[in-house]
Amino acid sequence: MIVPMKHLDLVCLASEKDATLTRLRALGAVHLDLASANGASVAAAEGEFADAEKAVRLILKARGRQTDLEIRPRPVADVLALAADRATLVAEQERLEKEIRAYAPYGDFDPALAAKLRETVAGLEDVVDLPAKLPEMRLSKMREKLARVLNREAIDDAKIASADERAILAAFPAIRDRIAFAQAKELLADRGALAVLSGWIPAPRVAALMEEVHGGSGDLFARSRAIGWAVLLRDPEPGETPPTLVEPPRLFRPVKALFAGLGVAPAYTEADVSVPFMCYFSLFFAMLVGDGAYGAIFLAATLALRKKLPRSWFVLLTVFSSATILWGVLSNTWFGAGLPFLASLPTVTWLADPSYNHMMLLCFTIGVSHLMLARIWNGVCKFPDSTAIAEFGWAGILLMMYLVTNSIVGIFPRFPTWGLWLGGVSIAAVFLFSVKPSELKTRGAELGMLPLNIMSALGDIISYVRLFAVGLASVKVAENFNNMAIGLVADADAIWAKALLALAMVAILVFGHVLNLLMAGLSILVHAVRLNTLEFSNHKGITWSGLAFNPFRKS
């Protein structure tokens, strides 16, 4: 569900701003518009973070030029100072190298002696080849100075490379906290002796806030712990955009990590689609990868990284990988081929039907179920409002378009007669009930768009065939690399040739399947995400325009 939000106005003494923010951060329940704060203290904290990031980049870049270093902690300021010194030295190096190239043709002459001779000997340039502008020092001195500059550069490089970037990275959360605290302090605007702060708090956390305000109940020290806050709570008003806090059922809670990774959130007034999103995404993942061996590789990598992955991502990747393995079992597809010793596993033979009709039928069926779920869900939510009838009508239109699609591609021999009756009743329901009579002036144009929207629904169902097309492409790529690799050894006669070609075969197989795995990952990002966030969301009315709830708390 989308957790209800309360608008919070908090008033405190201006002299207690730091203490107020410290307690509010410890509560970790109030969303503040931190991005709108841009004062001097915020700039200073952000500058500290930028310096730390720059220091880490400099260390890693210098580390690539150094070996066998003793890593030791070094302050960010020291790293930046060394980098600045090195930049000055590099500029000096470039100047010296330019001068050496310019004066090298004239040899190692003494500029002071040349200048004296030029003053005393008339027509010296006609006799001795000298540059028009004499250098400050002789060529040998330039080279000695260049060597010293290069040596100092190497010393700076070594000092930078030996700095422990992990110690700097470990301080990032604390720096982020200082930035957030500075931003919150900017938002806590002074009003004379008082300071005012506005934000949002989830309704279930209001009790915890009031507990903090009143210092608890039944506590001997309640009076001494009480804070001098004045709090005003109210419901969101029209035009306001509260942040969105999604709280799916416990079993589906890991999908929040996927939303965060994609950077999307439903708007506050929209629905929580976490459950269908996770269920269908798992199915799409399995079909797009289309190979049980690849699923096993994903699962092995997930288990190997279980201590480094956040729990939500560990659960998600385990579910997605397991779904892919199950798909491989049902279709007996392992590295693009059917393995005889796995043939005893329960398989669905038509998943590999050469005619492809069964797979296209499956994709269209998944598509219509996905989209009809969105429309029926809308209708249930709107009931008993008359617009619910239009949503059920759209579900009927989608079913009719499903019949049309299967008839077009030849899966169904002919369009069923009952589909015409279904389409007629459904279109009438949408035309009559999608716009109320009182809204005809403002929304009447939507009725004129109905034919285009119906055709768009046909395109939405057809678009699910991408699950079959991309999955089939992945399998065919794997098959071709397999055939290419096996053909190498089959064509060899001598034993030594077979051995060499066997190595080439392994290289081809590794390259081909790694490439296929990378392509599978890309297809998931493109197609599985699209079908959920575009086709399904358009029918459900999810715009993904929400601002994710991000409470003011420590990292």
C-alpha positions in Angstrom: 0.0 0.0 0.0 0.9 3.7 -0.2 1.4 4.8 3.4 -0.7 7.9 4.2 1.3 11.0 5.0 0.7 13.9 7.4 2.1 17.3 6.7 4.2 18.5 9.7 4.9 22.0 10.8 7.3 22.1 13.7 8.2 25.1 15.8 11.1 25.2 18.2 13.3 27.8 19.9 15.9 29.3 17.5 18.6 28.6 20.1 17.7 24.9 20.1 18.0 24.3 16.3 20.9 21.9 16.6 19.3 19.9 19.4 16.0 19.8 17.6 17.6 18.5 14.4 19.6 15.9 16.3 16.5 14.5 17.9 14.6 14.7 14.6 17.3 12.8 12.9 17.4 10.1 15.6 13.6 9.7 15.1 14.2 9.1 11.4 10.6 9.5 10.4 10.3 13.0 8.8 10.9 13.7 5.1 12.4 17.1 4.4 12.9 18.8 1.1 16.7 18.9 1.6 17.5 19.5 -2.1 16.0 23.0 -1.8 18.6 24.1 0.8 21.7 25.8 -0.6 23.3 28.1 2.0 26.9 28.6 2.8 27.1 25.8 5.3 25.6 23.4 2.8 28.1 24.5 0.2 30.9 23.9 2.7 29.7 20.4 3.5 29.2 19.5 -0.2 32.7 20.9 -0.9 34.1 18.5 1.7 32.3 15.6 0.0 33.6 16.7 -3.4 37.1 16.9 -2.1 36.9 13.4 -0.6 35.6 12.0 -3.9 38.4 13.8 -5.8 41.0 12.4 -3.4 39.8 8.9 -3.9 39.9 9.3 -7.7 43.5 10.7 -7.5 44.6 7.8 -5.3 43.2 5.2 -7.6 44.7 6.9 -10.6 48.1 7.1 -9.0 47.8 3.5 -7.8 47.8 2.4 -11.4 51.2 3.9 -11.9 52.7 2.4 -8.7 53.5 -1.1 -7.4 54.6 -2.6 -4.1 53.3 0.3 -1.9 52.8 0.4 1.8 49.3 1.7 2.2 48.8 4.1 5.1 46.0 6.6 6.1 46.5 10.1 4.8 44.2 13.1 5.3 42.2 14.3 2.3 43.8 17.7 2.5 47.3 16.1 2.2 46.2 14.1 -0.9 44.8 17.3 -2.5 47.9 19.3 -1.6 50.2 16.6 -3.1 48.0 16.6 -6.2 48.3 20.3 -6.5 52.0 20.2 -6.1 52.2 17.5 -8.7 50.1 19.6 -11.1 52.6 22.4 -10.7 55.5 20.1 -11.3 53.8 18.7 -14.4 53.4 22.2 -15.8 57.1 22.9 -15.1 58.0 19.5 -16.7 56.1 20.5 -19.9 57.8 23.9 -20.0 61.3 22.4 -19.6 60.6 19.7 -22.2 59.5 22.4 -24.6 62.6 24.5 -24.0 64.9 21.5 -24.3 63.4 20.6 -27.7 63.8 24.2 -28.8 67.4 24.7 -27.8 68.8 21.1 -28.3 69.8 21.9 -31.9 72.2 24.6 -30.7 74.1 22.3 -28.3 75.1 22.8 -24.7 76.3 26.5 -24.9 76.6 29.0 -22.0 73.7 31.6 -22.4 75.6 34.2 -20.3 78.8 33.9 -22.5 76.7 34.0 -25.6 74.9 37.2 -24.5 78.3 38.8 -23.6 79.8 37.9 -27.0 76.7 39.2 -28.8 77.2 42.6 -27.1 80.9 42.8 -27.9 81.3 41.0 -31.3 79.5 42.7 -34.1 77.9 40.3 -36.6 78.3 37.3 -34.3 75.0 35.8 -35.7 76.5 35.6 -39.1 79.4 33.5 -37.8 77.8 31.4 -35.0 74.4 29.9 -35.2 72.6 31.2 -32.1 68.9 31.4 -31.2 67.2 34.8 -31.4 66.2 34.5 -27.7 68.8 33.0 -25.4 67.7 30.5 -22.7 68.0 31.2 -19.0 70.4 28.3 -18.5 72.5 26.0 -20.5 71.0 22.7 -22.0 72.7 20.4 -19.5 71.3 22.4 -16.6 67.8 22.2 -18.1 68.1 18.5 -18.3 69.3 18.3 -14.7 66.4 20.4 -13.6 64.0 18.3 -15.6 65.3 15.2 -13.8 64.7 16.8 -10.4 61.2 17.7 -11.4 60.5 14.2 -12.6 61.9 12.8 -9.4 59.6 15.1 -7.3 56.7 14.0 -9.4 57.5 10.4 -8.7 57.7 11.1 -5.0 54.3 12.9 -5.0 52.9 10.0 -7.0 54.1 7.5 -4.5 52.7 9.4 -1.6 49.3 9.8 -3.3 49.2 6.2 -4.3 50.1 5.0 -0.8 47.2 6.8 0.8 44.4 4.5 2.1 41.3 5.3 0.0 39.3 2.9 2.2 39.7 5.2 5.2 38.4 8.1 3.1 35.5 6.0 1.7 34.6 5.0 5.2 34.0 8.6 6.1 31.5 9.2 3.2 28.4 8.4 5.2 29.5 10.8 8.0 30.1 13.5 5.4 26.7 12.9 3.8 25.1 13.2 7.2 26.9 16.6 7.7 25.5 17.7 4.4 22.0 16.6 5.3 22.2 18.2 8.7 23.4 21.5 7.1 20.6 21.4 4.6 18.0 20.7 7.4 19.4 23.6 9.4 18.9 25.9 6.4 15.3 24.7 6.1 14.7 25.4 9.9 14.0 29.1 9.2 14.3 31.7 12.0 11.2 33.6 13.0 12.6 35.9 15.7 13.2 33.8 18.8 11.5 30.8 17.1 12.4 28.5 14.2 10.0 26.7 11.9 10.4 23.5 9.9 8.0 21.9 7.5 8.0 18.3 6.2 6.1 15.1 5.9 5.7 12.1 8.3 4.0 8.8 7.7 0.8 8.6 9.6 1.9 5.4 11.5 4.9 7.3 12.8 3.0 10.2 14.3 2.7 8.4 17.6 6.5 8.1 17.8 6.8 11.8 17.0 4.3 12.7 19.8 6.2 10.4 22.2 9.3 12.4 21.4 7.5 15.7 21.8 6.0 14.8 25.2 9.0 12.9 26.5 7.1 9.7 27.0 4.4 8.7 29.4 4.7 6.9 32.7 8.4 7.9 32.9 9.8 9.6 36.0 12.1 11.7 33.8 9.4 12.6 31.3 9.3 16.3 32.4 13.1 16.7 32.1 13.2 15.0 28.7 10.3 17.0 27.2 11.2 19.2 24.2 9.9 22.7 23.7 8.3 21.9 20.3 5.0 23.0 18.9 3.7 20.6 16.3 0.9 21.0 13.7 -0.2 17.9 11.8 -2.7 17.9 8.9 -3.7 15.9 5.9 -2.3 16.8 2.4 -4.1 19.5 0.7 -5.0 19.6 -3.1 -2.0 20.6 -5.1 0.5 19.3 -2.6 2.9 16.5 -3.5 3.6 14.3 -0.5 6.5 11.8 -0.8 5.6 8.2 -1.6 6.3 5.5 0.9 5.5 2.1 -0.5 4.9 -0.7 2.0 4.2 -4.0 0.1 3.2 -7.2 1.9 6.2 -8.7 3.7 6.8 -11.4 1.1 7.1 -8.8 -1.7 9.0 -6.1 0.2 12.3 -6.7 -1.5 10.9 -5.2 -4.7 11.4 -1.8 -3.1 15.1 -2.2 -3.8 14.2 -2.7 -7.5 12.2 0.5 -7.5 15.0 2.4 -5.8 17.5 0.9 -8.3 15.4 2.1 -11.2 14.8 5.4 -9.6 11.0 5.2 -9.9 8.2 5.7 -7.4 4.4 5.9 -8.0 2.8 9.2 -7.2 1.2 9.6 -3.7 -2.3 9.3 -5.1 -1.6 6.2 -7.2 -1.6 2.5 -6.4 1.1 0.2 -5.0 1.8 -2.2 -7.8 4.6 -4.0 -6.0 3.0 -7.5 -6.0 2.2 -7.8 -9.7 5.4 -6.0 -10.5 7.6 -8.5 -8.7 5.6 -11.5 -10.0 5.6 -10.6 -13.6 9.1 -9.2 -13.5 10.3 -12.6 -12.3 8.5 -14.3 -15.2 9.9 -11.8 -17.7 13.4 -12.3 -16.3 13.1 -16.1 -16.8 11.7 -15.8 -20.3 14.1 -13.2 -21.6 17.2 -15.1 -20.3 15.6 -18.3 -21.4 18.4 -20.6 -20.3 18.6 -22.7 -17.1 22.4 -22.7 -17.1 22.5 -18.9 -17.2 20.0 -18.9 -14.3 22.4 -21.2 -12.4 25.3 -18.8 -13.0 23.2 -15.9 -11.8 22.2 -17.9 -8.7 25.8 -19.0 -8.0 27.0 -15.4 -8.3 24.2 -14.2 -6.0 25.1 -16.8 -3.4 28.8 -16.0 -3.6 28.0 -12.3 -3.0 25.4 -12.8 -0.3 27.5 -11.1 2.4 28.1 -8.1 0.2 24.7 -7.7 -1.2 21.9 -5.9 0.7 19.3 -8.4 1.9 16.6 -7.1 -0.5 18.8 -7.5 -3.6 20.0 -10.9 -2.4 16.3 -12.0 -2.2 15.4 -10.5 -5.5 18.3 -12.0 -7.4 17.7 -15.4 -5.8 14.0 -15.3 -6.9 14.9 -14.1 -10.5 17.7 -16.7 -10.9 15.5 -19.5 -9.5 12.7 -18.6 -11.9 15.2 -18.8 -14.8 16.4 -22.2 -13.7 12.8 -23.4 -13.5 12.3 -22.1 -17.0 15.4 -24.0 -18.1 14.0 -27.2 -16.5 10.6 -26.8 -18.2 12.1 -26.1 -21.6 15.3 -28.3 -21.2 17.5 -25.4 -22.3 21.0 -25.4 -20.9 23.7 -23.3 -22.6 21.5 -23.2 -25.7 21.1 -27.0 -25.9 19.0 -29.7 -24.4 21.0 -32.0 -22.1 20.1 -35.7 -22.4 20.8 -36.5 -18.7 18.4 -33.7 -17.7 15.6 -35.0 -20.0 14.1 -37.0 -17.1 13.2 -33.7 -15.4 9.6 -32.5 -15.9 9.6 -30.6 -19.2 7.0 -28.9 -21.4 7.8 -30.0 -24.9 5.8 -27.3 -26.7 8.1 -24.6 -25.2 10.5 -25.7 -27.9 7.9 -26.2 -30.6 9.5 -25.4 -34.0 6.3 -23.8 -35.2 6.6 -21.2 -32.4 2.8 -20.9 -32.2 2.7 -22.1 -28.6 5.3 -19.6 -27.5 3.6 -16.7 -29.2 0.3 -17.8 -27.7 1.9 -17.9 -24.2 3.3 -14.4 -24.7 0.0 -13.0 -25.8 -1.7 -14.7 -22.9 0.7 -13.3 -20.4 0.2 -9.9 -22.0 -3.5 -9.9 -21.9 -3.5 -11.2 -18.3 -1.1 -8.4 -17.3 -3.1 -5.7 -18.9 -6.6 -7.0 -17.9 -5.3 -7.2 -14.3 -4.6 -3.5 -14.4 -8.1 -2.7 -15.8 -10.0 -5.0 -13.5 -8.1 -3.6 -10.5 -9.1 -0.1 -11.5 -12.7 -1.2 -11.8 -12.7 -2.8 -8.3 -11.1 0.4 -6.8 -13.6 2.7 -8.5 -16.7 0.6 -7.7 -19.5 1.6 -7.1 -18.7 4.7 -9.2 -20.1 4.5 -12.8 -16.6 4.8 -14.2 -15.9 1.3 -12.9 -18.1 0.0 -15.8 -15.7 1.7 -18.3 -12.7 0.0 -16.7 -14.4 -3.4 -16.9 -15.2 -2.5 -20.5 -11.5 -1.9 -21.2 -10.8 -5.4 -19.8 -13.3 -6.8 -22.4 -11.6 -4.7 -25.2 -8.2 -6.2 -24.2 -9.7 -9.7 -24.4 -11.1 -9.0 -27.8 -7.8 -7.6 -29.0 -6.2 -10.8 -27.7 -8.5 -12.8 -30.0 -7.7 -10.5 -32.9 -3.9 -10.8 -32.3 -4.0 -14.6 -32.3 -6.2 -14.7 -35.4 -3.9 -12.3 -37.3 -0.8 -14.5 -36.7 -2.7 -17.7 -37.4 -2.7 -19.2 -33.9 -6.5 -19.2 -34.0 -8.0 -20.5 -37.3 -10.7 -17.8 -37.3 -11.9 -15.0 -35.1 -14.7 -16.4 -32.8 -18.2 -14.9 -33.1 -18.6 -14.4 -29.4 -15.6 -12.0 -29.7 -17.6 -9.6 -31.7 -20.4 -9.5 -29.1 -17.7 -9.0 -26.4 -16.1 -6.2 -28.3 -19.4 -4.4 -29.0 -20.6 -4.5 -25.4 -17.1 -3.5 -24.1 -16.7 -0.6 -26.5 -20.2 0.6 -25.6 -19.4 0.4 -21.9 -16.2 2.5 -22.4 -18.0 5.1 -24.6 -21.0 5.5 -22.2 -19.3 5.4 -18.8 -15.6 6.6 -19.1 -16.8 10.3 -19.0 -19.6 11.5 -16.9 -22.2 13.9 -18.4 -21.0 16.7 -16.2 -17.4 16.2 -17.6 -18.3 16.3 -21.3 -17.1 19.9 -21.7 -13.7 19.3 -20.2 -13.1 15.6 -21.1 -15.4 15.0 -24.1 -12.4 15.0 -26.5 -11.3 11.7 -24.9 -14.2 9.9 -26.5 -13.0 11.0 -29.9 -9.6 9.3 -29.1 -11.3 6.0 -28.4 -10.6 4.3 -31.8 -6.9 5.2 -31.5 -6.8 4.0 -27.9 -8.4 0.7 -28.9 -5.7 0.2 -31.6 -3.1 1.1 -29.0 -4.4 -1.7 -26.8 -3.8 -4.1 -29.7 -0.2 -2.9 -30.0 0.2 -3.3 -26.2 -0.7 -7.0 -26.4 1.5 -7.6 -29.5 4.4 -6.0 -27.7 4.6 -8.9 -25.3 5.9 -11.1 -28.1 9.2 -9.5 -27.3 9.5 -12.1 -24.5 9.5 -14.9 -27.0 11.7 -13.0 -29.6 14.4 -12.0 -27.3 14.5 -15.3 -25.5 14.6 -17.2 -28.8 17.5 -14.9 -29.9 19.4 -15.7 -26.8 19.0 -19.4 -27.3 19.9 -19.2 -31.0 23.1 -17.1 -30.3 24.1 -19.8 -27.8 23.4 -22.6 -30.3 25.5 -20.9 -33.0 28.5 -20.5 -30.7 28.1 -24.1 -29.6 28.0 -25.3 -33.2 31.0 -23.1 -34.2 33.1 -24.4 -31.3 32.2 -28.1 -31.9 32.8 -27.8 -35.6 36.5 -26.8 -35.0 37.4 -30.1 -33.3 35.3 -32.2 -35.7 37.3 -30.8 -38.7 40.7 -31.6 -37.2 42.6 -34.9 -38.0 45.9 -34.8 -36.1 45.9 -35.2 -32.3 48.0 -32.0 -31.8 45.5 -30.1 -34.0 42.6 -31.4 -32.0 44.3 -30.2 -28.8 44.9 -26.7 -30.2 41.4 -26.5 -31.6 40.0 -27.7 -28.3 41.6 -24.7 -26.6 40.1 -22.5 -29.3 36.7 -24.2 -28.8 36.8 -23.4 -25.0 37.7 -19.8 -25.8 34.8 -19.5 -28.3 32.4 -21.0 -25.8 33.5 -18.8 -23.0 33.4 -15.7 -25.2 30.0 -16.6 -26.7 28.2 -17.4 -23.5 29.7 -14.4 -21.6 28.5 -12.2 -24.4 25.1 -13.8 -24.4 24.9 -13.3 -20.6 25.6 -9.6 -21.0 23.0 -9.3 -23.7 20.5 -11.0 -21.5 21.2 -8.5 -18.7 20.6 -5.7 -21.1 17.4 -7.2 -22.4 16.1 -7.4 -18.9 16.8 -3.8 -18.2 15.1 -2.8 -21.5 12.2 -5.2 -22.0 11.2 -6.5 -18.5 11.2 -3.0 -17.1 9.3 -1.5 -20.1 6.5 -4.1 -19.9 5.9 -3.2 -16.2 6.5 0.5 -16.2 5.0 1.4 -19.6 2.4 -1.1 -20.9 1.0 -2.3 -17.6 1.4 1.1 -15.9 -0.4 2.9 -18.7 -3.5 0.7 -18.2 -3.3 0.9 -14.4 -2.8 4.7 -14.4 0.6 4.7 -12.8 2.8 7.6 -13.9 5.8 6.9 -11.8 6.1 10.6 -11.1 6.3 10.2 -7.3 9.0 11.5 -5.0 10.3 8.6 -3.0 10.0 9.0 0.8 13.5 9.7 2.2 13.4 10.5 5.9 16.0 12.7 7.6 18.2 10.2 9.4 21.8 9.1 9.7 23.2 7.1 6.8 
